Amino acid sequence: MLWNLLALRQTAQRTISTASRRQFENKVPEKQKLFQEDNGIPVHLKGGVAEALLSRATMTLTVGGTAYAIYQPAMASLPKKQD
């Protein structure tokens, strides 16, 4: 039990460390400039091709799921043909 607590404490200290091993370039100002541009493109598509693909995939899954959710109760409510 005590070892588990010590391991948890050590893991927490490593996770919440303020010293970063790698420094990343701050790209937030560039992204803000891109997304605040008034160019007629909807904000959910301004991220490029990847965001357009994610948006279309989400829309396809939503429409497909809605159609399936309507189809299944409709088929379940109709009586089966007897041979």
mmCIF file of the N, C-alpha and C atoms, coordinates in Angstrom:
data_MODEL
# 
_entry.id   MODEL 
# 
loop_
_atom_site.group_PDB 
_atom_site.id 
_atom_site.type_symbol 
_atom_site.label_atom_id 
_atom_site.label_alt_id 
_atom_site.label_comp_id 
_atom_site.label_asym_id 
_atom_site.label_entity_id 
_atom_site.label_seq_id 
_atom_site.pdbx_PDB_ins_code 
_atom_site.Cartn_x 
_atom_site.Cartn_y 
_atom_site.Cartn_z 
_atom_site.occupancy 
_atom_site.B_iso_or_equiv 
_atom_site.pdbx_formal_charge 
_atom_site.auth_seq_id 
_atom_site.auth_comp_id 
_atom_site.auth_asym_id 
_atom_site.auth_atom_id 
_atom_site.pdbx_PDB_model_num 
ATOM 1   N N  . MET A 1 1  ? 0.827   -1.190  0.000   1.00 0.00 ? 1  MET A N  1 
ATOM 2   C CA . MET A 1 1  ? 0.000   0.000   0.000   1.00 0.00 ? 1  MET A CA 1 
ATOM 3   C C  . MET A 1 1  ? 0.871   1.253   0.000   1.00 0.00 ? 1  MET A C  1 
ATOM 4   N N  . LEU A 1 2  ? 1.891   1.236   0.861   1.00 0.00 ? 2  LEU A N  1 
ATOM 5   C CA . LEU A 1 2  ? 2.772   2.394   0.963   1.00 0.00 ? 2  LEU A CA 1 
ATOM 6   C C  . LEU A 1 2  ? 3.554   2.606   -0.333  1.00 0.00 ? 2  LEU A C  1 
ATOM 7   N N  . TRP A 1 3  ? 3.983   1.491   -0.952  1.00 0.00 ? 3  TRP A N  1 
ATOM 8   C CA . TRP A 1 3  ? 4.719   1.601   -2.211  1.00 0.00 ? 3  TRP A CA 1 
ATOM 9   C C  . TRP A 1 3  ? 3.846   2.200   -3.307  1.00 0.00 ? 3  TRP A C  1 
ATOM 10  N N  . ASN A 1 4  ? 2.569   1.832   -3.312  1.00 0.00 ? 4  ASN A N  1 
ATOM 11  C CA . ASN A 1 4  ? 1.650   2.386   -4.313  1.00 0.00 ? 4  ASN A CA 1 
ATOM 12  C C  . ASN A 1 4  ? 1.515   3.888   -4.157  1.00 0.00 ? 4  ASN A C  1 
ATOM 13  N N  . LEU A 1 5  ? 1.415   4.339   -2.908  1.00 0.00 ? 5  LEU A N  1 
ATOM 14  C CA . LEU A 1 5  ? 1.292   5.777   -2.662  1.00 0.00 ? 5  LEU A CA 1 
ATOM 15  C C  . LEU A 1 5  ? 2.558   6.519   -3.074  1.00 0.00 ? 5  LEU A C  1 
ATOM 16  N N  . LEU A 1 6  ? 3.711   5.938   -2.792  1.00 0.00 ? 6  LEU A N  1 
ATOM 17  C CA . LEU A 1 6  ? 4.974   6.577   -3.177  1.00 0.00 ? 6  LEU A CA 1 
ATOM 18  C C  . LEU A 1 6  ? 5.111   6.633   -4.698  1.00 0.00 ? 6  LEU A C  1 
ATOM 19  N N  . ALA A 1 7  ? 4.726   5.564   -5.356  1.00 0.00 ? 7  ALA A N  1 
ATOM 20  C CA . ALA A 1 7  ? 4.794   5.547   -6.821  1.00 0.00 ? 7  ALA A CA 1 
ATOM 21  C C  . ALA A 1 7  ? 3.828   6.567   -7.415  1.00 0.00 ? 7  ALA A C  1 
ATOM 22  N N  . LEU A 1 8  ? 2.647   6.673   -6.836  1.00 0.00 ? 8  LEU A N  1 
ATOM 23  C CA . LEU A 1 8  ? 1.667   7.651   -7.311  1.00 0.00 ? 8  LEU A CA 1 
ATOM 24  C C  . LEU A 1 8  ? 2.187   9.071   -7.115  1.00 0.00 ? 8  LEU A C  1 
ATOM 25  N N  . ARG A 1 9  ? 2.807   9.324   -5.972  1.00 0.00 ? 9  ARG A N  1 
ATOM 26  C CA . ARG A 1 9  ? 3.340   10.657  -5.689  1.00 0.00 ? 9  ARG A CA 1 
ATOM 27  C C  . ARG A 1 9  ? 4.452   11.002  -6.677  1.00 0.00 ? 9  ARG A C  1 
ATOM 28  N N  . GLN A 1 10 ? 5.326   10.036  -6.940  1.00 0.00 ? 10 GLN A N  1 
ATOM 29  C CA . GLN A 1 10 ? 6.430   10.263  -7.866  1.00 0.00 ? 10 GLN A CA 1 
ATOM 30  C C  . GLN A 1 10 ? 5.907   10.508  -9.283  1.00 0.00 ? 10 GLN A C  1 
ATOM 31  N N  . THR A 1 11 ? 4.907   9.757   -9.694  1.00 0.00 ? 11 THR A N  1 
ATOM 32  C CA . THR A 1 11 ? 4.309   9.935   -11.020 1.00 0.00 ? 11 THR A CA 1 
ATOM 33  C C  . THR A 1 11 ? 3.651   11.308  -11.136 1.00 0.00 ? 11 THR A C  1 
ATOM 34  N N  . ALA A 1 12 ? 2.960   11.710  -10.082 1.00 0.00 ? 12 ALA A N  1 
ATOM 35  C CA . ALA A 1 12 ? 2.294   13.018  -10.095 1.00 0.00 ? 12 ALA A CA 1 
ATOM 36  C C  . ALA A 1 12 ? 3.319   14.137  -10.189 1.00 0.00 ? 12 ALA A C  1 
ATOM 37  N N  . GLN A 1 13 ? 4.424   14.005  -9.492  1.00 0.00 ? 13 GLN A N  1 
ATOM 38  C CA . GLN A 1 13 ? 5.453   15.044  -9.551  1.00 0.00 ? 13 GLN A CA 1 
ATOM 39  C C  . GLN A 1 13 ? 6.074   15.119  -10.935 1.00 0.00 ? 13 GLN A C  1 
ATOM 40  N N  . ARG A 1 14 ? 6.274   13.985  -11.585 1.00 0.00 ? 14 ARG A N  1 
ATOM 41  C CA . ARG A 1 14 ? 6.842   13.974  -12.930 1.00 0.00 ? 14 ARG A CA 1 
ATOM 42  C C  . ARG A 1 14 ? 5.863   14.574  -13.935 1.00 0.00 ? 14 ARG A C  1 
ATOM 43  N N  . THR A 1 15 ? 4.572   14.283  -13.753 1.00 0.00 ? 15 THR A N  1 
ATOM 44  C CA . THR A 1 15 ? 3.554   14.743  -14.691 1.00 0.00 ? 15 THR A CA 1 
ATOM 45  C C  . THR A 1 15 ? 3.341   16.252  -14.610 1.00 0.00 ? 15 THR A C  1 
ATOM 46  N N  . ILE A 1 16 ? 3.396   16.796  -13.414 1.00 0.00 ? 16 ILE A N  1 
ATOM 47  C CA . ILE A 1 16 ? 3.090   18.210  -13.212 1.00 0.00 ? 16 ILE A CA 1 
ATOM 48  C C  . ILE A 1 16 ? 4.353   19.062  -13.210 1.00 0.00 ? 16 ILE A C  1 
ATOM 49  N N  . SER A 1 17 ? 5.403   18.553  -13.704 1.00 0.00 ? 17 SER A N  1 
ATOM 50  C CA . SER A 1 17 ? 6.663   19.277  -13.746 1.00 0.00 ? 17 SER A CA 1 
ATOM 51  C C  . SER A 1 17 ? 6.517   20.534  -14.597 1.00 0.00 ? 17 SER A C  1 
ATOM 52  N N  . THR A 1 18 ? 7.095   21.637  -14.139 1.00 0.00 ? 18 THR A N  1 
ATOM 53  C CA . THR A 1 18 ? 6.989   22.897  -14.880 1.00 0.00 ? 18 THR A CA 1 
ATOM 54  C C  . THR A 1 18 ? 8.070   23.018  -15.940 1.00 0.00 ? 18 THR A C  1 
ATOM 55  N N  . ALA A 1 19 ? 9.123   22.240  -15.827 1.00 0.00 ? 19 ALA A N  1 
ATOM 56  C CA . ALA A 1 19 ? 10.207  22.304  -16.809 1.00 0.00 ? 19 ALA A CA 1 
ATOM 57  C C  . ALA A 1 19 ? 9.829   21.470  -18.030 1.00 0.00 ? 19 ALA A C  1 
ATOM 58  N N  . SER A 1 20 ? 9.808   22.110  -19.164 1.00 0.00 ? 20 SER A N  1 
ATOM 59  C CA . SER A 1 20 ? 9.480   21.404  -20.392 1.00 0.00 ? 20 SER A CA 1 
ATOM 60  C C  . SER A 1 20 ? 10.752  20.846  -21.008 1.00 0.00 ? 20 SER A C  1 
ATOM 61  N N  . ARG A 1 21 ? 10.662  19.633  -21.534 1.00 0.00 ? 21 ARG A N  1 
ATOM 62  C CA . ARG A 1 21 ? 11.841  19.033  -22.143 1.00 0.00 ? 21 ARG A CA 1 
ATOM 63  C C  . ARG A 1 21 ? 12.125  19.645  -23.509 1.00 0.00 ? 21 ARG A C  1 
ATOM 64  N N  . ARG A 1 22 ? 11.068  19.942  -24.244 1.00 0.00 ? 22 ARG A N  1 
ATOM 65  C CA . ARG A 1 22 ? 11.238  20.544  -25.563 1.00 0.00 ? 22 ARG A CA 1 
ATOM 66  C C  . ARG A 1 22 ? 10.466  21.856  -25.605 1.00 0.00 ? 22 ARG A C  1 
ATOM 67  N N  . GLN A 1 23 ? 11.034  22.828  -26.242 1.00 0.00 ? 23 GLN A N  1 
ATOM 68  C CA . GLN A 1 23 ? 10.349  24.098  -26.422 1.00 0.00 ? 23 GLN A CA 1 
ATOM 69  C C  . GLN A 1 23 ? 9.709   24.100  -27.808 1.00 0.00 ? 23 GLN A C  1 
ATOM 70  N N  . PHE A 1 24 ? 8.424   24.435  -27.860 1.00 0.00 ? 24 PHE A N  1 
ATOM 71  C CA . PHE A 1 24 ? 7.698   24.489  -29.120 1.00 0.00 ? 24 PHE A CA 1 
ATOM 72  C C  . PHE A 1 24 ? 7.498   25.939  -29.515 1.00 0.00 ? 24 PHE A C  1 
ATOM 73  N N  . GLU A 1 25 ? 7.454   26.157  -30.803 1.00 0.00 ? 25 GLU A N  1 
ATOM 74  C CA . GLU A 1 25 ? 7.198   27.496  -31.314 1.00 0.00 ? 25 GLU A CA 1 
ATOM 75  C C  . GLU A 1 25 ? 5.732   27.837  -31.078 1.00 0.00 ? 25 GLU A C  1 
ATOM 76  N N  . ASN A 1 26 ? 5.486   29.040  -30.615 1.00 0.00 ? 26 ASN A N  1 
ATOM 77  C CA . ASN A 1 26 ? 4.121   29.480  -30.347 1.00 0.00 ? 26 ASN A CA 1 
ATOM 78  C C  . ASN A 1 26 ? 3.454   29.861  -31.666 1.00 0.00 ? 26 ASN A C  1 
ATOM 79  N N  . LYS A 1 27 ? 2.472   29.060  -32.079 1.00 0.00 ? 27 LYS A N  1 
ATOM 80  C CA . LYS A 1 27 ? 1.786   29.298  -33.349 1.00 0.00 ? 27 LYS A CA 1 
ATOM 81  C C  . LYS A 1 27 ? 0.405   29.906  -33.152 1.00 0.00 ? 27 LYS A C  1 
ATOM 82  N N  . VAL A 1 28 ? 0.072   30.262  -31.923 1.00 0.00 ? 28 VAL A N  1 
ATOM 83  C CA . VAL A 1 28 ? -1.257  30.795  -31.631 1.00 0.00 ? 28 VAL A CA 1 
ATOM 84  C C  . VAL A 1 28 ? -1.530  32.095  -32.390 1.00 0.00 ? 28 VAL A C  1 
ATOM 85  N N  . PRO A 1 29 ? -0.619  33.065  -32.405 1.00 0.00 ? 29 PRO A N  1 
ATOM 86  C CA . PRO A 1 29 ? -0.920  34.303  -33.150 1.00 0.00 ? 29 PRO A CA 1 
ATOM 87  C C  . PRO A 1 29 ? -1.206  34.055  -34.636 1.00 0.00 ? 29 PRO A C  1 
ATOM 88  N N  . GLU A 1 30 ? -0.471  33.117  -35.242 1.00 0.00 ? 30 GLU A N  1 
ATOM 89  C CA . GLU A 1 30 ? -0.712  32.803  -36.658 1.00 0.00 ? 30 GLU A CA 1 
ATOM 90  C C  . GLU A 1 30 ? -2.101  32.212  -36.854 1.00 0.00 ? 30 GLU A C  1 
ATOM 91  N N  . LYS A 1 31 ? -2.475  31.288  -35.966 1.00 0.00 ? 31 LYS A N  1 
ATOM 92  C CA . LYS A 1 31 ? -3.794  30.655  -36.057 1.00 0.00 ? 31 LYS A CA 1 
ATOM 93  C C  . LYS A 1 31 ? -4.899  31.679  -35.810 1.00 0.00 ? 31 LYS A C  1 
ATOM 94  N N  . GLN A 1 32 ? -4.693  32.590  -34.847 1.00 0.00 ? 32 GLN A N  1 
ATOM 95  C CA . GLN A 1 32 ? -5.694  33.620  -34.590 1.00 0.00 ? 32 GLN A CA 1 
ATOM 96  C C  . GLN A 1 32 ? -5.901  34.494  -35.821 1.00 0.00 ? 32 GLN A C  1 
ATOM 97  N N  . LYS A 1 33 ? -4.799  34.861  -36.452 1.00 0.00 ? 33 LYS A N  1 
ATOM 98  C CA . LYS A 1 33 ? -4.889  35.684  -37.655 1.00 0.00 ? 33 LYS A CA 1 
ATOM 99  C C  . LYS A 1 33 ? -5.660  34.950  -38.752 1.00 0.00 ? 33 LYS A C  1 
ATOM 100 N N  . LEU A 1 34 ? -5.373  33.652  -38.933 1.00 0.00 ? 34 LEU A N  1 
ATOM 101 C CA . LEU A 1 34 ? -6.038  32.842  -39.947 1.00 0.00 ? 34 LEU A CA 1 
ATOM 102 C C  . LEU A 1 34 ? -7.538  32.752  -39.697 1.00 0.00 ? 34 LEU A C  1 
ATOM 103 N N  . PHE A 1 35 ? -7.919  32.477  -38.442 1.00 0.00 ? 35 PHE A N  1 
ATOM 104 C CA . PHE A 1 35 ? -9.325  32.263  -38.133 1.00 0.00 ? 35 PHE A CA 1 
ATOM 105 C C  . PHE A 1 35 ? -10.126 33.559  -38.047 1.00 0.00 ? 35 PHE A C  1 
ATOM 106 N N  . GLN A 1 36 ? -9.466  34.694  -37.829 1.00 0.00 ? 36 GLN A N  1 
ATOM 107 C CA . GLN A 1 36 ? -10.183 35.965  -37.738 1.00 0.00 ? 36 GLN A CA 1 
ATOM 108 C C  . GLN A 1 36 ? -10.292 36.683  -39.077 1.00 0.00 ? 36 GLN A C  1 
ATOM 109 N N  . GLU A 1 37 ? -9.653  36.153  -40.100 1.00 0.00 ? 37 GLU A N  1 
ATOM 110 C CA . GLU A 1 37 ? -9.738  36.736  -41.436 1.00 0.00 ? 37 GLU A CA 1 
ATOM 111 C C  . GLU A 1 37 ? -11.173 36.707  -41.941 1.00 0.00 ? 37 GLU A C  1 
ATOM 112 N N  . ASP A 1 38 ? -11.609 37.800  -42.555 1.00 0.00 ? 38 ASP A N  1 
ATOM 113 C CA . ASP A 1 38 ? -12.960 37.847  -43.104 1.00 0.00 ? 38 ASP A CA 1 
ATOM 114 C C  . ASP A 1 38 ? -12.875 37.535  -44.600 1.00 0.00 ? 38 ASP A C  1 
ATOM 115 N N  . ASN A 1 39 ? -12.886 36.236  -44.933 1.00 0.00 ? 39 ASN A N  1 
ATOM 116 C CA . ASN A 1 39 ? -12.748 35.838  -46.334 1.00 0.00 ? 39 ASN A CA 1 
ATOM 117 C C  . ASN A 1 39 ? -13.933 35.009  -46.817 1.00 0.00 ? 39 ASN A C  1 
ATOM 118 N N  . GLY A 1 40 ? -15.015 34.977  -46.064 1.00 0.00 ? 40 GLY A N  1 
ATOM 119 C CA . GLY A 1 40 ? -16.218 34.284  -46.494 1.00 0.00 ? 40 GLY A CA 1 
ATOM 120 C C  . GLY A 1 40 ? -16.232 32.786  -46.255 1.00 0.00 ? 40 GLY A C  1 
ATOM 121 N N  . ILE A 1 41 ? -15.141 32.220  -45.747 1.00 0.00 ? 41 ILE A N  1 
ATOM 122 C CA . ILE A 1 41 ? -15.080 30.785  -45.466 1.00 0.00 ? 41 ILE A CA 1 
ATOM 123 C C  . ILE A 1 41 ? -15.600 30.542  -44.051 1.00 0.00 ? 41 ILE A C  1 
ATOM 124 N N  . PRO A 1 42 ? -16.488 29.563  -43.865 1.00 0.00 ? 42 PRO A N  1 
ATOM 125 C CA . PRO A 1 42 ? -16.967 29.265  -42.512 1.00 0.00 ? 42 PRO A CA 1 
ATOM 126 C C  . PRO A 1 42 ? -15.802 28.873  -41.598 1.00 0.00 ? 42 PRO A C  1 
ATOM 127 N N  . VAL A 1 43 ? -15.914 29.236  -40.328 1.00 0.00 ? 43 VAL A N  1 
ATOM 128 C CA . VAL A 1 43 ? -14.810 29.034  -39.389 1.00 0.00 ? 43 VAL A CA 1 
ATOM 129 C C  . VAL A 1 43 ? -14.446 27.555  -39.245 1.00 0.00 ? 43 VAL A C  1 
ATOM 130 N N  . HIS A 1 44 ? -15.404 26.653  -39.401 1.00 0.00 ? 44 HIS A N  1 
ATOM 131 C CA . HIS A 1 44 ? -15.094 25.236  -39.249 1.00 0.00 ? 44 HIS A CA 1 
ATOM 132 C C  . HIS A 1 44 ? -14.355 24.664  -40.450 1.00 0.00 ? 44 HIS A C  1 
ATOM 133 N N  . LEU A 1 45 ? -14.181 25.455  -41.510 1.00 0.00 ? 45 LEU A N  1 
ATOM 134 C CA . LEU A 1 45 ? -13.438 24.996  -42.685 1.00 0.00 ? 45 LEU A CA 1 
ATOM 135 C C  . LEU A 1 45 ? -12.133 25.757  -42.895 1.00 0.00 ? 45 LEU A C  1 
ATOM 136 N N  . LYS A 1 46 ? -11.841 26.720  -42.045 1.00 0.00 ? 46 LYS A N  1 
ATOM 137 C CA . LYS A 1 46 ? -10.640 27.531  -42.225 1.00 0.00 ? 46 LYS A CA 1 
ATOM 138 C C  . LYS A 1 46 ? -9.361  26.800  -41.876 1.00 0.00 ? 46 LYS A C  1 
ATOM 139 N N  . GLY A 1 47 ? -9.456  25.644  -41.241 1.00 0.00 ? 47 GLY A N  1 
ATOM 140 C CA . GLY A 1 47 ? -8.271  24.903  -40.840 1.00 0.00 ? 47 GLY A CA 1 
ATOM 141 C C  . GLY A 1 47 ? -7.607  24.136  -41.962 1.00 0.00 ? 47 GLY A C  1 
ATOM 142 N N  . GLY A 1 48 ? -8.227  24.069  -43.128 1.00 0.00 ? 48 GLY A N  1 
ATOM 143 C CA . GLY A 1 48 ? -7.610  23.396  -44.256 1.00 0.00 ? 48 GLY A CA 1 
ATOM 144 C C  . GLY A 1 48 ? -8.309  22.100  -44.627 1.00 0.00 ? 48 GLY A C  1 
ATOM 145 N N  . VAL A 1 49 ? -7.584  21.268  -45.351 1.00 0.00 ? 49 VAL A N  1 
ATOM 146 C CA . VAL A 1 49 ? -8.139  20.027  -45.897 1.00 0.00 ? 49 VAL A CA 1 
ATOM 147 C C  . VAL A 1 49 ? -8.539  19.062  -44.783 1.00 0.00 ? 49 VAL A C  1 
ATOM 148 N N  . ALA A 1 50 ? -7.711  18.945  -43.760 1.00 0.00 ? 50 ALA A N  1 
ATOM 149 C CA . ALA A 1 50 ? -8.004  18.008  -42.667 1.00 0.00 ? 50 ALA A CA 1 
ATOM 150 C C  . ALA A 1 50 ? -9.322  18.366  -41.986 1.00 0.00 ? 50 ALA A C  1 
ATOM 151 N N  . GLU A 1 51 ? -9.543  19.644  -41.754 1.00 0.00 ? 51 GLU A N  1 
ATOM 152 C CA . GLU A 1 51 ? -10.780 20.052  -41.103 1.00 0.00 ? 51 GLU A CA 1 
ATOM 153 C C  . GLU A 1 51 ? -11.978 19.849  -42.022 1.00 0.00 ? 51 GLU A C  1 
ATOM 154 N N  . ALA A 1 52 ? -11.795 20.055  -43.313 1.00 0.00 ? 52 ALA A N  1 
ATOM 155 C CA . ALA A 1 52 ? -12.882 19.818  -44.263 1.00 0.00 ? 52 ALA A CA 1 
ATOM 156 C C  . ALA A 1 52 ? -13.259 18.339  -44.286 1.00 0.00 ? 52 ALA A C  1 
ATOM 157 N N  . LEU A 1 53 ? -12.242 17.457  -44.263 1.00 0.00 ? 53 LEU A N  1 
ATOM 158 C CA . LEU A 1 53 ? -12.515 16.019  -44.246 1.00 0.00 ? 53 LEU A CA 1 
ATOM 159 C C  . LEU A 1 53 ? -13.216 15.597  -42.953 1.00 0.00 ? 53 LEU A C  1 
ATOM 160 N N  . LEU A 1 54 ? -12.766 16.134  -41.828 1.00 0.00 ? 54 LEU A N  1 
ATOM 161 C CA . LEU A 1 54 ? -13.418 15.818  -40.553 1.00 0.00 ? 54 LEU A CA 1 
ATOM 162 C C  . LEU A 1 54 ? -14.862 16.309  -40.541 1.00 0.00 ? 54 LEU A C  1 
ATOM 163 N N  . SER A 1 55 ? -15.081 17.486  -41.087 1.00 0.00 ? 55 SER A N  1 
ATOM 164 C CA . SER A 1 55 ? -16.431 18.041  -41.131 1.00 0.00 ? 55 SER A CA 1 
ATOM 165 C C  . SER A 1 55 ? -17.340 17.176  -42.005 1.00 0.00 ? 55 SER A C  1 
ATOM 166 N N  . ARG A 1 56 ? -16.855 16.763  -43.154 1.00 0.00 ? 56 ARG A N  1 
ATOM 167 C CA . ARG A 1 56 ? -17.665 15.925  -44.048 1.00 0.00 ? 56 ARG A CA 1 
ATOM 168 C C  . ARG A 1 56 ? -17.909 14.545  -43.459 1.00 0.00 ? 56 ARG A C  1 
ATOM 169 N N  . ALA A 1 57 ? -16.899 13.975  -42.815 1.00 0.00 ? 57 ALA A N  1 
ATOM 170 C CA . ALA A 1 57 ? -17.066 12.661  -42.183 1.00 0.00 ? 57 ALA A CA 1 
ATOM 171 C C  . ALA A 1 57 ? -18.096 12.743  -41.058 1.00 0.00 ? 57 ALA A C  1 
ATOM 172 N N  . THR A 1 58 ? -18.033 13.806  -40.279 1.00 0.00 ? 58 THR A N  1 
ATOM 173 C CA . THR A 1 58 ? -18.999 13.990  -39.194 1.00 0.00 ? 58 THR A CA 1 
ATOM 174 C C  . THR A 1 58 ? -20.407 14.130  -39.744 1.00 0.00 ? 58 THR A C  1 
ATOM 175 N N  . MET A 1 59 ? -20.558 14.914  -40.804 1.00 0.00 ? 59 MET A N  1 
ATOM 176 C CA . MET A 1 59 ? -21.877 15.109  -41.401 1.00 0.00 ? 59 MET A CA 1 
ATOM 177 C C  . MET A 1 59 ? -22.407 13.802  -41.989 1.00 0.00 ? 59 MET A C  1 
ATOM 178 N N  . THR A 1 60 ? -21.536 13.042  -42.651 1.00 0.00 ? 60 THR A N  1 
ATOM 179 C CA . THR A 1 60 ? -21.945 11.761  -43.237 1.00 0.00 ? 60 THR A CA 1 
ATOM 180 C C  . THR A 1 60 ? -22.397 10.785  -42.155 1.00 0.00 ? 60 THR A C  1 
ATOM 181 N N  . LEU A 1 61 ? -21.619 10.671  -41.086 1.00 0.00 ? 61 LEU A N  1 
ATOM 182 C CA . LEU A 1 61 ? -21.986 9.773   -39.990 1.00 0.00 ? 61 LEU A CA 1 
ATOM 183 C C  . LEU A 1 61 ? -23.281 10.214  -39.315 1.00 0.00 ? 61 LEU A C  1 
ATOM 184 N N  . THR A 1 62 ? -23.484 11.518  -39.190 1.00 0.00 ? 62 THR A N  1 
ATOM 185 C CA . THR A 1 62 ? -24.700 12.034  -38.568 1.00 0.00 ? 62 THR A CA 1 
ATOM 186 C C  . THR A 1 62 ? -25.922 11.721  -39.421 1.00 0.00 ? 62 THR A C  1 
ATOM 187 N N  . VAL A 1 63 ? -25.832 11.987  -40.714 1.00 0.00 ? 63 VAL A N  1 
ATOM 188 C CA . VAL A 1 63 ? -26.963 11.718  -41.608 1.00 0.00 ? 63 VAL A CA 1 
ATOM 189 C C  . VAL A 1 63 ? -27.233 10.217  -41.693 1.00 0.00 ? 63 VAL A C  1 
ATOM 190 N N  . GLY A 1 64 ? -26.166 9.425   -41.813 1.00 0.00 ? 64 GLY A N  1 
ATOM 191 C CA . GLY A 1 64 ? -26.326 7.972   -41.865 1.00 0.00 ? 64 GLY A CA 1 
ATOM 192 C C  . GLY A 1 64 ? -26.925 7.414   -40.578 1.00 0.00 ? 64 GLY A C  1 
ATOM 193 N N  . GLY A 1 65 ? -26.467 7.894   -39.446 1.00 0.00 ? 65 GLY A N  1 
ATOM 194 C CA . GLY A 1 65 ? -27.001 7.444   -38.164 1.00 0.00 ? 65 GLY A CA 1 
ATOM 195 C C  . GLY A 1 65 ? -28.451 7.828   -37.976 1.00 0.00 ? 65 GLY A C  1 
ATOM 196 N N  . THR A 1 66 ? -28.812 9.022   -38.422 1.00 0.00 ? 66 THR A N  1 
ATOM 197 C CA . THR A 1 66 ? -30.207 9.461   -38.321 1.00 0.00 ? 66 THR A CA 1 
ATOM 198 C C  . THR A 1 66 ? -31.104 8.601   -39.211 1.00 0.00 ? 66 THR A C  1 
ATOM 199 N N  . ALA A 1 67 ? -30.653 8.338   -40.429 1.00 0.00 ? 67 ALA A N  1 
ATOM 200 C CA . ALA A 1 67 ? -31.435 7.483   -41.332 1.00 0.00 ? 67 ALA A CA 1 
ATOM 201 C C  . ALA A 1 67 ? -31.600 6.084   -40.749 1.00 0.00 ? 67 ALA A C  1 
ATOM 202 N N  . TYR A 1 68 ? -30.546 5.545   -40.171 1.00 0.00 ? 68 TYR A N  1 
ATOM 203 C CA . TYR A 1 68 ? -30.599 4.212   -39.567 1.00 0.00 ? 68 TYR A CA 1 
ATOM 204 C C  . TYR A 1 68 ? -31.529 4.201   -38.355 1.00 0.00 ? 68 TYR A C  1 
ATOM 205 N N  . ALA A 1 69 ? -31.493 5.286   -37.566 1.00 0.00 ? 69 ALA A N  1 
ATOM 206 C CA . ALA A 1 69 ? -32.344 5.374   -36.387 1.00 0.00 ? 69 ALA A CA 1 
ATOM 207 C C  . ALA A 1 69 ? -33.824 5.505   -36.760 1.00 0.00 ? 69 ALA A C  1 
ATOM 208 N N  . ILE A 1 70 ? -34.111 6.026   -37.930 1.00 0.00 ? 70 ILE A N  1 
ATOM 209 C CA . ILE A 1 70 ? -35.498 6.098   -38.404 1.00 0.00 ? 70 ILE A CA 1 
ATOM 210 C C  . ILE A 1 70 ? -35.908 4.768   -39.044 1.00 0.00 ? 70 ILE A C  1 
ATOM 211 N N  . TYR A 1 71 ? -34.996 4.159   -39.800 1.00 0.00 ? 71 TYR A N  1 
ATOM 212 C CA . TYR A 1 71 ? -35.281 2.911   -40.514 1.00 0.00 ? 71 TYR A CA 1 
ATOM 213 C C  . TYR A 1 71 ? -35.561 1.748   -39.558 1.00 0.00 ? 71 TYR A C  1 
ATOM 214 N N  . GLN A 1 72 ? -34.744 1.584   -38.536 1.00 0.00 ? 72 GLN A N  1 
ATOM 215 C CA . GLN A 1 72 ? -34.881 0.427   -37.652 1.00 0.00 ? 72 GLN A CA 1 
ATOM 216 C C  . GLN A 1 72 ? -36.226 0.388   -36.912 1.00 0.00 ? 72 GLN A C  1 
ATOM 217 N N  . PRO A 1 73 ? -36.696 1.455   -36.283 1.00 0.00 ? 73 PRO A N  1 
ATOM 218 C CA . PRO A 1 73 ? -38.017 1.383   -35.648 1.00 0.00 ? 73 PRO A CA 1 
ATOM 219 C C  . PRO A 1 73 ? -39.144 1.180   -36.668 1.00 0.00 ? 73 PRO A C  1 
ATOM 220 N N  . ALA A 1 74 ? -38.983 1.759   -37.867 1.00 0.00 ? 74 ALA A N  1 
ATOM 221 C CA . ALA A 1 74 ? -40.006 1.569   -38.900 1.00 0.00 ? 74 ALA A CA 1 
ATOM 222 C C  . ALA A 1 74 ? -40.088 0.098   -39.298 1.00 0.00 ? 74 ALA A C  1 
ATOM 223 N N  . MET A 1 75 ? -38.965 -0.556  -39.483 1.00 0.00 ? 75 MET A N  1 
ATOM 224 C CA . MET A 1 75 ? -38.955 -1.972  -39.848 1.00 0.00 ? 75 MET A CA 1 
ATOM 225 C C  . MET A 1 75 ? -39.437 -2.850  -38.687 1.00 0.00 ? 75 MET A C  1 
ATOM 226 N N  . ALA A 1 76 ? -39.138 -2.448  -37.480 1.00 0.00 ? 76 ALA A N  1 
ATOM 227 C CA . ALA A 1 76 ? -39.565 -3.229  -36.321 1.00 0.00 ? 76 ALA A CA 1 
ATOM 228 C C  . ALA A 1 76 ? -41.079 -3.127  -36.087 1.00 0.00 ? 76 ALA A C  1 
ATOM 229 N N  . SER A 1 77 ? -41.677 -2.024  -36.533 1.00 0.00 ? 77 SER A N  1 
ATOM 230 C CA . SER A 1 77 ? -43.100 -1.819  -36.304 1.00 0.00 ? 77 SER A CA 1 
ATOM 231 C C  . SER A 1 77 ? -43.976 -2.489  -37.373 1.00 0.00 ? 77 SER A C  1 
ATOM 232 N N  . LEU A 1 78 ? -43.392 -2.830  -38.512 1.00 0.00 ? 78 LEU A N  1 
ATOM 233 C CA . LEU A 1 78 ? -44.167 -3.475  -39.574 1.00 0.00 ? 78 LEU A CA 1 
ATOM 234 C C  . LEU A 1 78 ? -44.214 -4.979  -39.323 1.00 0.00 ? 78 LEU A C  1 
ATOM 235 N N  . PRO A 1 79 ? -45.369 -5.582  -39.562 1.00 0.00 ? 79 PRO A N  1 
ATOM 236 C CA . PRO A 1 79 ? -45.457 -7.037  -39.351 1.00 0.00 ? 79 PRO A CA 1 
ATOM 237 C C  . PRO A 1 79 ? -44.665 -7.794  -40.427 1.00 0.00 ? 79 PRO A C  1 
ATOM 238 N N  . LYS A 1 80 ? -44.108 -8.925  -40.038 1.00 0.00 ? 80 LYS A N  1 
ATOM 239 C CA . LYS A 1 80 ? -43.336 -9.738  -40.973 1.00 0.00 ? 80 LYS A CA 1 
ATOM 240 C C  . LYS A 1 80 ? -44.303 -10.528 -41.860 1.00 0.00 ? 80 LYS A C  1 
ATOM 241 N N  . LYS A 1 81 ? -43.878 -10.768 -43.091 1.00 0.00 ? 81 LYS A N  1 
ATOM 242 C CA . LYS A 1 81 ? -44.701 -11.570 -44.008 1.00 0.00 ? 81 LYS A CA 1 
ATOM 243 C C  . LYS A 1 81 ? -44.629 -13.029 -43.579 1.00 0.00 ? 81 LYS A C  1 
ATOM 244 N N  . GLN A 1 82 ? -45.767 -13.682 -43.610 1.00 0.00 ? 82 GLN A N  1 
ATOM 245 C CA . GLN A 1 82 ? -45.787 -15.117 -43.265 1.00 0.00 ? 82 GLN A CA 1 
ATOM 246 C C  . GLN A 1 82 ? -45.928 -15.925 -44.538 1.00 0.00 ? 82 GLN A C  1 
ATOM 247 N N  . ASP A 1 83 ? -45.083 -16.925 -44.690 1.00 0.00 ? 83 ASP A N  1 
ATOM 248 C CA . ASP A 1 83 ? -45.113 -17.777 -45.890 1.00 0.00 ? 83 ASP A CA 1 
ATOM 249 C C  . ASP A 1 83 ? -45.992 -18.976 -45.699 1.00 0.00 ? 83 ASP A C  1 
# 
